[in-house]
Amino acid sequence: MTVNLAAIIIDAADLNAESAFWHRLLGGSITKTENHHFLRVDRFPAFVIQRAPGHIPPAWPQDGAQQMHVDLTADDLASADSAALEAGARRLRPADDADLAKHQGARVYASPAGHPFCLRSA
């Protein structure tokens, strides 16, 4: 038996803001319905941004509950950091938390809907 990951579902009160953020950061194409935006990116399972009017963003790292997070790698972490911030991410930890010379640690952010994600050196 083979089990494959088909999609990552991300709750958001504002579908447009959240799907636009992931699209700016990862590229790909978006297909929209009333309650879901489907982001298709080569090499990734689909990102599905699902309407959740009562969505409460996680308060991680303050309360310890992330709900979910996405790990991404980049061959140029400094450029990826700039791209993430320009796309609408907010930094959750100082940029110097990652030791780029040793390829250790990660830069940690939140998407517009508050979902944590990490950028690591490839």
C-alpha positions as CSV (number, residue, x, y, z in Angstrom):
1,M,0.0,0.0,0.0
2,T,1.2,3.5,-0.8
3,V,-0.1,6.6,0.9
4,N,0.6,10.0,-0.7
5,L,0.1,13.5,0.5
6,A,-2.5,15.1,-1.7
7,A,-2.9,18.5,-0.1
8,I,-2.1,20.8,2.8
9,I,-5.3,22.6,4.0
10,I,-4.8,26.0,5.5
11,D,-7.7,27.8,7.3
12,A,-8.1,31.5,6.8
13,A,-10.8,34.1,7.3
14,D,-9.5,36.0,4.3
15,L,-9.0,33.6,1.4
16,N,-7.6,36.3,-1.0
17,A,-4.9,37.5,1.4
18,E,-3.8,34.0,2.4
19,S,-3.8,32.5,-1.1
20,A,-2.1,35.6,-2.5
21,F,0.7,35.4,0.1
22,W,1.5,31.7,-0.6
23,H,1.2,32.4,-4.4
24,R,3.7,35.3,-4.1
25,L,6.1,33.2,-2.1
26,L,5.9,29.9,-4.0
27,G,4.6,30.8,-7.5
28,G,2.3,28.3,-9.2
29,S,-1.3,28.9,-10.2
30,I,-4.5,29.5,-8.2
31,T,-8.0,28.1,-8.9
32,K,-10.7,29.8,-6.9
33,T,-14.1,28.6,-5.7
34,E,-16.3,30.4,-3.2
35,N,-14.9,28.5,-0.2
36,H,-11.5,27.3,-1.4
37,H,-8.5,28.6,-3.3
38,F,-6.3,25.8,-4.7
39,L,-2.6,26.7,-5.2
40,R,-0.8,24.3,-7.5
41,V,3.0,24.4,-7.4
42,D,5.4,22.0,-9.1
43,R,7.0,19.5,-6.7
44,F,4.4,20.3,-3.9
45,P,1.1,18.8,-2.9
46,A,-1.7,21.3,-3.4
47,F,-2.1,24.1,-0.9
48,V,-5.8,24.6,-0.3
49,I,-6.8,27.8,1.5
50,Q,-10.2,27.0,3.0
51,R,-12.7,29.7,4.2
52,A,-12.9,29.6,8.0
53,P,-14.9,32.7,9.1
54,G,-14.2,32.1,12.8
55,H,-10.5,31.3,12.3
56,I,-8.4,32.3,15.2
57,P,-4.7,32.5,14.3
58,P,-2.3,30.5,16.5
59,A,-0.4,32.5,19.1
60,W,2.7,30.4,18.8
61,P,5.3,30.6,20.2
62,Q,3.6,32.3,23.1
63,D,1.0,29.6,23.8
64,G,2.9,26.5,22.4
65,A,0.1,25.5,19.9
66,Q,1.2,25.9,16.2
67,Q,-1.9,24.2,14.7
68,M,0.3,23.4,11.7
69,H,3.4,24.7,10.1
70,V,5.2,24.4,6.8
71,D,9.0,23.9,6.3
72,L,10.5,25.4,3.2
73,T,14.1,25.3,1.9
74,A,15.9,27.9,-0.2
75,D,19.3,27.9,-1.9
76,D,19.6,31.6,-1.0
77,L,18.1,32.2,2.5
78,A,18.7,35.9,2.5
79,S,16.7,36.4,-0.8
80,A,14.0,34.0,0.4
81,D,13.8,36.0,3.6
82,S,13.2,39.2,1.6
83,A,10.7,37.5,-0.6
84,A,8.7,36.2,2.4
85,L,8.6,39.6,4.0
86,E,7.6,41.4,0.8
87,A,4.9,38.8,0.2
88,G,3.4,39.7,3.6
89,A,5.0,37.4,6.1
90,R,5.9,38.6,9.6
91,R,8.9,37.4,11.4
92,L,8.3,35.4,14.6
93,R,11.9,35.0,15.6
94,P,15.0,37.2,15.0
95,A,16.6,36.6,11.6
96,D,19.9,35.7,13.3
97,D,18.4,32.5,14.9
98,A,19.5,30.6,11.8
99,D,23.3,29.8,11.5
100,L,23.6,30.1,7.8
101,A,27.3,29.2,7.8
102,K,26.5,25.8,9.4
103,H,23.1,25.3,7.7
104,Q,21.5,25.0,11.1
105,G,18.3,26.4,12.4
106,A,15.6,28.2,10.5
107,R,14.1,31.6,10.0
108,V,10.6,31.5,11.4
109,Y,7.6,33.5,10.1
110,A,3.8,33.7,10.1
111,S,1.6,34.0,7.0
112,P,-1.1,36.7,6.9
113,A,-3.6,34.2,8.6
114,G,-1.0,33.6,11.3
115,H,0.2,30.2,10.3
116,P,3.9,29.6,11.2
117,F,6.4,28.5,8.6
118,C,10.1,28.1,8.5
119,L,12.7,28.9,5.8
120,R,15.9,26.7,6.0
121,S,19.0,26.6,3.9
122,A,18.8,23.9,1.2
